[in-house]
Amino acid sequence: MAQGRARAALRAGRPPLRSPGWPPVNRRLEQQRFWRKIAEGLTSEDAAVASGVSAVLGTWWFRQGGGMPPISLDPPSGRYLSFAEREEVAVLHAQERGVRAITRCLGRRRR
């Protein structure tokens, strides 16, 4: 069935659509990268591919935002833990490390 759709897409003169699949681990950074590419003048499909997501998802983001970025394009403030830091906390917690030891390992000591 999927081969039939791909053939029909080629006959229609357009590439077959890719499924967006599962979202990337850090969707916010992907979206920020996408909207920066849009600001540079790329089409939504080209901006999506350049930012590492499918063209379908890029088109969806563009339509949902009405052509304007719905999120801030400023870099993250560092106030919240990233996904990698959360994983590191989980590993250190499983090793029965204390809160202070975990913060030292992450470099997130209170000042």
NUFI-401649 format. One line per 4 residues: number of its first residue (from 1); their letters; for each residue x, y, z of N, C-alpha, C. Coordinates in Angstrom, 3 decimals. Atoms other than C-alpha are relative to their C-alpha. Example, Ala and Ser with C-alpha at 12.3 -4.5 7.8 and 13.67 -1.06 7.14 Angstrom:
BEGIN
1 = as = 0.890:-1.190:0.000:12.300:-4.500:7.800:0.900:1.200:0.000 | -0.820:-1.190:-0.060:13.670:-1.060:7.140:-0.770:1.090:0.730 $
END
This chain:
BEGIN
1 = maqg = 0.818:-1.186:0.000:0.000:0.000:0.000:0.867:1.259:0.000 | -0.872:-1.173:-0.058:2.799:2.437:0.851:0.708:0.218:-1.332 | -0.649:-0.150:1.299:4.476:1.707:-2.480:-0.945:0.642:-1.004 | 0.981:-0.598:0.898:1.271:2.625:-4.286:-0.121:1.496:0.199 $
5 = rara = 0.059:-1.440:-0.287:1.127:5.988:-2.547:1.235:0.715:-0.524 | -1.248:-0.605:0.468:4.766:6.671:-3.373:-0.029:0.136:-1.522 | 0.102:-0.068:1.460:4.144:5.843:-7.037:-0.980:1.088:-0.431 | 0.984:-1.031:0.330:1.065:8.060:-7.102:0.584:1.393:0.216 $
9 = alra = -0.627:-1.294:-0.270:3.058:10.909:-5.574:0.981:0.357:-1.104 | -0.959:-0.259:1.075:5.772:10.543:-8.204:-0.728:0.353:-1.302 | 0.780:-0.313:1.206:3.147:10.535:-10.982:-0.580:1.406:0.087 | 0.566:-1.345:-0.185:1.691:13.727:-9.500:1.074:1.078:-0.073 $
13 = grpp = -1.085:-0.962:0.126:5.115:15.360:-9.748:0.495:0.567:1.315 | -0.503:-0.468:-1.291:5.840:15.710:-6.044:0.645:-1.175:0.719 | -0.612:1.099:-0.749:8.031:13.707:-3.675:-0.996:-0.602:0.979 | 0.911:0.609:-0.984:6.284:11.222:-1.387:0.149:0.679:1.360 $
17 = lrsp = -0.026:-0.633:-1.314:5.339:12.665:2.015:0.608:-0.939:1.029 | -0.580:0.781:-1.089:7.338:11.501:4.994:-0.814:0.240:1.253 | 0.704:-0.141:-1.266:5.719:10.861:8.323:0.899:0.717:0.995 | -0.830:-0.663:-0.994:6.883:13.161:11.115:0.495:-0.951:1.078 $
21 = gwpp = -0.443:0.983:-0.981:7.132:10.093:13.371:0.002:0.550:1.405 | -0.108:-0.481:-1.377:8.017:10.522:16.995:0.731:1.313:0.022 | -0.681:-1.293:-0.050:9.046:14.021:17.975:1.440:-0.171:0.474 | -1.372:0.057:-0.484:12.723:14.709:18.524:0.044:0.200:1.510 $
25 = vnrr = -0.131:-0.082:-1.449:14.031:14.664:22.070:-0.214:1.420:0.486 | 0.132:-1.389:-0.444:14.282:18.420:22.331:-0.736:0.799:-1.061 | 0.812:-0.626:1.028:11.433:19.785:20.263:0.163:1.515:-0.010 | -0.109:-1.463:-0.050:11.908:23.377:21.456:1.202:0.488:-0.813 $
29 = leqq = -1.184:-0.409:0.762:15.436:23.626:20.044:-0.205:-0.237:-1.490 | 0.285:0.278:1.404:14.254:22.015:16.800:-0.888:1.101:-0.580 | 0.892:-1.059:0.472:11.463:24.580:16.509:0.728:1.336:-0.129 | -0.755:-1.254:0.081:13.790:27.477:17.254:0.887:0.005:-1.236 $
33 = rfwr = -0.847:0.112:1.183:16.189:26.249:14.588:-0.845:0.169:-1.267 | 0.907:-0.092:1.143:13.258:25.893:12.150:-0.396:1.454:-0.260 | 0.470:-1.374:0.191:11.967:29.436:12.749:1.140:0.943:-0.375 | -1.142:-0.817:0.434:15.464:30.906:12.386:0.253:-0.181:-1.491 $
37 = kiae = -0.167:0.267:1.437:15.734:29.217:8.984:-1.092:0.686:-0.810 | 1.094:-0.721:0.663:12.331:30.656:8.052:0.353:1.489:-0.098 | -0.385:-1.414:-0.008:13.624:34.107:9.046:1.101:0.295:-1.016 | -1.053:-0.168:1.006:16.604:33.556:6.721:-0.564:-0.023:-1.413 $
41 = glts = 0.627:-0.028:1.317:14.139:33.167:3.851:-0.247:-1.363:-0.623 | 0.257:1.328:0.549:13.894:29.390:3.409:-1.494:-0.313:0.017 | 1.386:0.468:-0.036:10.597:27.711:2.589:-0.177:-0.892:1.216 | 0.238:0.812:-1.193:8.927:25.729:5.353:0.569:-1.405:-0.168 $
45 = edaa = -0.551:1.335:0.231:9.958:22.427:3.756:1.523:-0.003:0.115 | -1.467:-0.079:-0.057:13.594:23.487:3.301:0.487:0.304:1.409 | -0.374:-0.337:-1.377:13.741:24.996:6.792:-0.135:-1.223:0.901 | 0.198:1.205:-0.806:12.376:21.765:8.270:1.140:-0.974:-0.209 $
49 = vasg = -1.085:0.940:0.292:14.954:19.597:6.524:1.320:0.522:0.564 | -1.239:-0.592:-0.520:17.745:22.024:7.491:0.062:-0.064:1.523 | 0.004:0.050:-1.464:16.639:21.898:11.138:-0.107:-1.417:0.534 | -0.045:1.392:-0.443:16.502:18.103:11.227:-1.353:-0.634:0.265 $
53 = vsav = 1.326:0.615:-0.139:12.742:17.432:11.121:-0.570:-0.215:-1.399 | 0.577:0.289:1.307:10.490:16.204:8.327:-0.648:1.252:-0.577 | 0.623:-1.124:0.692:9.109:18.583:5.742:-1.472:0.134:0.397 | 1.407:-0.025:-0.403:5.578:17.619:6.795:-0.160:0.713:1.343 $
57 = lgtw = 0.065:-0.639:-1.312:6.226:18.657:10.393:0.300:1.486:-0.106 | -0.311:-1.413:0.205:7.789:21.922:9.229:-1.186:0.762:-0.563 | 1.185:-0.625:0.567:4.742:22.701:7.128:-1.080:0.149:1.061 | 0.994:-0.050:-1.068:2.502:21.898:10.090:0.315:1.112:0.992 $
61 = wfrq = -0.410:-1.068:-0.921:4.518:24.175:12.417:-0.292:1.365:-0.614 | 0.201:-1.279:0.684:4.344:26.965:9.827:-1.479:0.371:-0.029 | 1.446:-0.260:0.049:0.577:26.635:9.432:-0.569:0.269:1.386 | 0.482:-0.207:-1.374:-0.024:26.353:13.190:0.374:1.383:0.514 $
65 = gggm = -0.459:-1.306:-0.461:1.989:29.514:13.795:-0.503:1.147:-0.854 | 0.474:-1.064:0.889:0.327:31.411:10.964:1.142:0.753:-0.656 | -1.155:-0.638:0.623:3.750:32.135:9.501:0.881:0.765:0.971 | -0.775:-0.701:-1.027:5.029:33.624:12.767:0.411:-0.989:1.087 $
69 = ppis = -0.422:0.939:-1.042:7.060:31.832:15.451:-0.837:0.139:1.273 | 0.797:-0.069:-1.229:4.811:30.943:18.421:0.847:-0.095:1.266 | -0.890:0.125:-1.155:7.858:30.503:20.680:1.090:1.052:-0.096 | -1.112:-0.940:-0.015:10.695:32.748:21.720:1.213:-0.629:-0.677 $
73 = ldpp = -1.189:0.506:0.670:13.819:32.391:19.596:1.268:0.254:0.804 | -1.150:-0.223:-0.875:16.075:33.427:22.477:0.530:-1.341:0.474 | -0.527:1.254:-0.527:18.445:30.712:23.701:-0.542:-0.274:1.396 | 0.507:0.328:-1.329:17.321:28.833:26.826:0.822:0.686:1.089 $
77 = sgry = -0.652:-0.766:-1.063:18.130:30.663:30.053:0.917:-0.856:0.869 | -0.790:0.868:-0.853:19.639:27.636:31.770:-0.644:-0.226:1.353 | 0.690:0.149:-1.278:17.147:27.832:34.599:-0.495:-1.429:0.192 | 0.560:1.340:-0.084:15.627:24.457:33.794:1.006:-1.031:-0.494 $
81 = lsfa = -0.898:1.068:0.404:17.403:21.143:33.379:-0.324:-0.449:-1.414 | 0.211:0.549:1.336:17.911:19.838:29.864:-0.318:-1.493:0.132 | 0.318:1.420:-0.007:16.894:16.324:28.894:1.219:-0.824:0.418 | -1.227:0.724:-0.347:20.516:15.128:29.142:0.313:0.138:1.491 $
85 = eree = -0.240:-0.193:-1.430:20.860:16.660:32.608:-0.978:-0.807:0.840 | 0.987:0.804:-0.726:17.665:14.940:33.726:0.398:-1.476:0.012 | -0.473:1.386:0.050:19.047:11.610:32.554:1.164:-0.207:0.955 | -1.156:0.078:-0.898:22.276:12.304:34.428:-0.451:-0.033:1.461 $
89 = vavl = 0.539:-0.003:-1.363:20.295:13.080:37.598:-0.566:-1.371:0.335 | 0.598:1.314:-0.232:18.413:9.788:37.233:1.076:-1.063:0.243 | -1.094:0.971:-0.168:21.650:7.813:36.850:0.681:0.193:1.348 | -0.671:-0.277:-1.271:23.303:9.529:39.818:-0.905:-0.338:1.185 $
93 = haqe = 0.943:0.345:-1.060:20.161:9.081:41.918:-0.062:-1.519:0.184 | 0.002:1.471:-0.066:20.149:5.356:41.048:1.274:-0.519:0.676 | -1.255:0.373:-0.665:23.755:5.237:42.279:-0.002:0.439:1.459 | 0.209:-0.436:-1.386:22.410:6.620:45.582:0.916:1.147:0.405 $
97 = rgvr = -0.758:-1.207:-0.312:24.325:9.870:45.364:-0.941:1.017:0.628 | 0.801:-1.031:-0.651:23.111:12.766:47.475:-0.269:1.182:-0.916 | 0.391:-1.158:0.799:21.565:15.959:46.197:1.191:0.910:-0.256 | -1.158:-0.892:0.170:24.705:18.002:46.784:1.039:-0.593:-0.948 $
101 = aitr = -0.947:0.654:0.906:26.896:15.439:45.020:-0.500:0.082:-1.446 | 0.566:-0.076:1.344:24.517:15.442:42.043:0.167:1.404:-0.573 | -0.143:-1.369:0.497:24.569:19.235:41.792:1.452:0.324:-0.330 | -1.420:-0.211:0.320:28.366:19.229:41.909:0.355:-0.656:-1.329 $
105 = clgr = -0.277:0.703:1.259:28.491:16.641:39.093:-0.563:0.750:-1.209 | 0.632:-0.728:1.107:26.139:18.727:36.958:0.550:1.410:-0.172 | -0.487:-1.368:0.050:27.911:21.968:37.727:-1.116:1.003:0.244 | 1.174:-0.837:-0.267:24.639:23.408:39.029:-0.060:0.386:1.464 $
109 = rrr = -0.014:-0.359:-1.425:25.730:24.366:42.541:-0.650:1.348:0.178 | 0.641:-1.271:-0.345:23.769:27.108:44.183:1.069:1.034:0.338 | -1.003:-1.034:-0.233:25.662:30.371:44.300:-0.383:0.876:1.145 $
END
